[in-house]
Amino acid sequence: MWPHDERMSPNMDHSDLQACVAMMQSGSKTFFAASRLLPLRVRAHAIALYAFCRVADDLIDERPIEWAPEAVSQLKHRLDAIYRGEPGNAIEDQALSLVVQEVDLPRLWLDGLIEGFAWDAQGFVCETPSDLHDYAVRVAGTVGAMMCWIMGQRDAVTLSRACELGVAMQLTNIARDIGEDARKGRVYVPREWFKQEGLDVEAWLREPVFTPQVARLTERLLDHADTLYAQAQAGIASLPPDCRAAIHAANLIYAEIGHQLRREGLDSVNHRTVVSTSRKMVLLLKAWTHSAWICMEDNPAATLAEIEPMITPCVGAGVGKGRYVRPQRSLVQRVNWVMNLIDKREHLRRGRPFSGVG
């Protein structure tokens, strides 16, 4: 067996917040760009959640496929300990424990997330659009629901829209990474769509090339994502006012990836589309100035059917309090601590020494 991947908690020296934010850009640049607009009361929880999700993904995805069941088992044991209020020494577990204890985060979503990662590791086969939705709900929709819960909005409609936004982002990621995934032997575009385009999936995977048919598949994914972005945006109006700008920014920036991909001719086989930093800054400003004007829909569209099993069991449910005693720290200190511990985790994962900042 390969050893349990665990890191000790960092010391409690607090670094400059802006320096930590700059370092964390090496992870998800879109996440951290949007997180700058989150209020401090939410930001620490959001970053802690991101840390655990990222580590869980790495733990499963970076191991040989035969170790996937063992990785899933380890993660479930770690969640057992976290939800008992007895997190282990892994820094991401201790960070997540703060979230669980303070906001009663339902475990169903974390279990669903891990299940989605496991599907990936075990060679997920996407035959139909419903398969794609099931996968995207787990690996991304659950994160949207957890973010919504952390922000304090817990009604079924808003949670479903948040989950839908996560699905839209995952569809954008899939459209952008078609070539990269194919070279790894993976395809997340429904095979049903390939057949409709007259393409043999297995033959194309052996030699992934950009063709007009692949362009149409990419556009189909992006069109579907755009529909979900539009539906999810109405849900932003239900969020607390101080949280709307950050989520609106995430919506705009991810949707912009699709717009840029279209401008580049829908070719995600030969290169990977990125949104420039300057463009992200423009979209952050737009989100900041426009978020107050987002309105709820009079006749909202129905959410994806695959979302309901992930939302209904959690509405009105609490996970119960554990025995973890929250440290008495200010919000700024907790944000600094969580950012610092994730940065330490990244240094350790890359085999580099970590001495902190400041």
N, C-alpha and C positions, 0 to 999 in steps of 0.2 A: 504493500500500500504506500502511496505517496503521503507525505506528512501533512498534518492539518496546517492550513495556511493562516497563521495567527500573528498579530503584532501587538506589542505591549503599548499601553496608553502613554501618550507623550507627557512631558512635564507641563506644569500649568503656567509657564511663562507666556505672557500675552503679547502678540506681535501687532504691528501696525496693520489696521484693517485693509487699507488700500494695497499694501505690499502683498498681503495674502490673496486679495482678489486678483492681482496681476499674475501671481504664480499659478493660481487655479485655472487660468485661461488655457493651460495645456490640456485640460480635460475637455469638457463640453463647452465650447466657446459660446454657443447660443444660449445654453442654460445660464452661464454666468453673466452674459450680457443682460439677459432679462432679469436675473436675480437682483441686479443693482437697483431695480425699481421696487423691489419688495420691501415692506416695512420691516424693521428689525425684529419685531415680535414673530414674524413668519420666517425670515431669512435663515436663522440658525436651524430651525427645524427642516427647512427645505434642503439645506446643504447637507445636514446629517442624513436625510433620506437618500439624497443623491449618492453619498458615500457608500452606503450599504448596497444600494442597487448596482452601483458600478463594480464593487468588489464581488458581489454575487455573480454578475455576468462574467467577470474575468475568471472566477474560480471554476465555472463550468465550461466556458468557451475556450479557455487556453489550455485545457487538459485533453489528453487523448480521449477519443469517444468512449473507450471501454471504461473510463473512470467517471463518466457522467452520472451513473446511478449513485456512486459513492459521494460525489460532490453534492448532489441533491440531498442525500441523507445527512451529510454534514451541515448543510445550510438549514435543514429542518430542525436538527438538534440545537443549532445556534438560536433559531427563532423560539424554540421551546424555552430555552434559558432566558431569552430576552423577555418573553411574555410571562415568565414566572417572576420577573423583577430581579433576576440573577444573571446579568450579562457576563460573558466571559471576558478575557483580557484583550481580545481583538478590539482595536480602537474604533472600527466601524460599528461593532456591536454595542459598545458603550454609547456611541453617538446616537444610534437608533433607539436605545433604551430611553433616552431623554424624550424622544418624540412619542414613543408608546405610552410612557407614564404620564406625560403632560396633556396629550390630546386623545387618549383612548383609541389609538389607531387600530382599526379592524385588521385582524391577521389575514383574512380571506384574500386581500389584495396582494400581500407579500407572498403568500402561498401560490397565488395565480401567477405572479411575476416569475417565481422560481420554476413553476411548471412550464411557462413559455420558454425560459432559457433551456430547460431540459429537452423540450421538443426540438429546439435548434441543435443541441449537441447530438441528439439521436437521429438526425437526418430528417427533419420535418418535410413532409411532402404536401404542397399546397395544390389541391386539385380544383377547388371551386372558390368563388368569392367568399362564401361562408367560412371556408377553411382559413382564408386570409384574414377575415374579421376575427375569428376565434384566436388566431395567433397574435394579431396586433392588439387586441383587447388585453391580452395577458402581458406582453412585453412592454407595452406603452400606455394603453388605456388605464391600467391599474395605477400607474404613476400619476396620471392626470387626476384620477379619483382621490388618491392619497393627498395630492397637493391641495385639492379643493377642501378636503376634510381638515387639513392642517390650517387652512385659512378660516375655518369655522362655519362653512356653508355645507349643510348636511342633508338637504332635501333631495329626493330622488331625481328630480328634473335637473337640478344644477350638477349633481354628481354624474349623471348620465352624459350631460354636455361636456363636462370636464374629461370624462373617459373618451368621449368622441373626439375631442381635440387631440388626445394622445394617439388615437388611432390615425387621425389625419397626418400627424407628424411622422408616424411610422411608415405610412404609405409614401410620404415624400422621401424618407430615407431609402426605402426600397427602390423607388424610381431612380434616385440618384446613384445607387450602388449596384445597378443591374450587372454591369460588366465585372466589377470587383467580386460580387457574390458568385457569378458564373465561373470565374477562374478558381474559385474555391469549391466548385461542384454544387453550388446552391442556387436555387431559383425560388423566389417568393411570389412571382407573378403567377396567378392561377393557371394551371396547365390547360384548363378549359379554354382560356383566352388564346393560348398558343395554338390549340387545335383550330379555333375559329379563324386564325390568321394563316392556317395551312402550314404551320411550323411543327417539326418533330422536336420535342423538348430535349430528348437525350442526344440527338444528333447535334443540336445547337450548343448544348453544354460542352460537347467535345471540342467544338470550335466556335466560341462565341464571337460573332461579328455583328456589326451594326448594319441593319437593313431597314427599309421602309416599314416592314412588318413590326420590327422591334420598336421603331419610333412610335408606331400607333399603340403598342402595348404600354409604352412609357407615358404617352399622353393620356391613355385611358386611366392609368393609375393617378396621374396628376389631376385629371378632371374629377375623379372620385374624391380625392383629398380636398380639392377646392370646395366641393359641396359640403364636406364635413367641417371645413374651416368656417364656412359661412354659417352653418347651423350652430357650431360651438361658440361663435362670437356672441350670439345672442345670450348665451349662458353667462358670459362675462359680466353682463349687467346685474346678475344676481349675486356676484361676489361682493365682499366688503369693499367700500370705495377705495381704500388705500392699497388694495391688491389688484385692482383692475388693470392698471397700466402695465404691470409686469407680465400678466398673462396675455394681454393684448399684444405686447411686444413679442412674446414667444410665438403667438399666432402669426403676426406679420412677418417675422424673420424666417420662420419655417416655410410659410407660403411663398416667400420671396425666392427660396431655393428652387421651387418649381417654376416660378416665372423666369428665373435666370436660365434654368435648364431648357425651357422653351426657346429663349433667345439664342441659345447655343445649338439649336437644331435638334433637341431631344436625344442627343448622343451621349448616353451615360455608359456606353460600352468602352469607349476609348479614353475617356477622361472623367474626372469627378468634379462636379460643379460646386463652387463655393460662393458665398456672399461676402463681398469685401467688407473690411472693417468700417470704412466710411459709409457704406450703404447701411450697415447695421446701426450706425450712429443716427442716421437720418430716420430709420424706422423706430429706434428707441424714442427719439424726440416726437415723432408722430404719435406713438402710443401714449406718451406722457400727456400730450395736448388733446388727443381725441378720446381718451378712455372715458371721460366724464359724459360723453355724448352717445355712448353705446346704449341701445334700447332693447328691451325684451320684445320678442315677436308676439304679435297678436294671435297668430295661428301657427304655433311651432310645428315643424316637421317631426315625425316619429323618429326616435333614435334607433340605432341598429339593434336588431333582435338579439345579437350575440352579446350585447352589453348587459341586458337585464339580469342574467344570473350572477353577475358580479356586483350588482348594485342593490337589488331588493333585499338580500339577507343582511345588508349592513345598515340600512336606513333605520334609524332609531335604536340601533344596537350599540352597546358599549362593550369593550373588551375586558373591563375590570381592572382594578388597580393592582400593580405588583408591589414588591417590597423595597424597590429601589428608592433611596432618599435623594432627592434632587439637590445638587450642590447650590449653595447660596451665592450665585454670581449675577452680575448685571447682564442685561441683554447683549450689550456690546462685547463684554468678556466672553459670553457664550458663543457669539458669532466668531470671534477671533479664535477661540479654542477649537471649534469644529473645523474651521478653515485650516488651521494649523495642523490638526491631526490628520486631515485628508492629505495635506501636502507631505507630511511625514510618511504617510502610507505610500504615496507615489514615489518618493525618494527610495524607500526601502524596497518597493517592488522592482525598481530599476537598478537596485544594487548600489545606490549612491548613499554616502553618509548624509545625515541630516543634523543641522545645528540650530535650526530655527531662524527667525528674523528679528532684528531689533538690536 
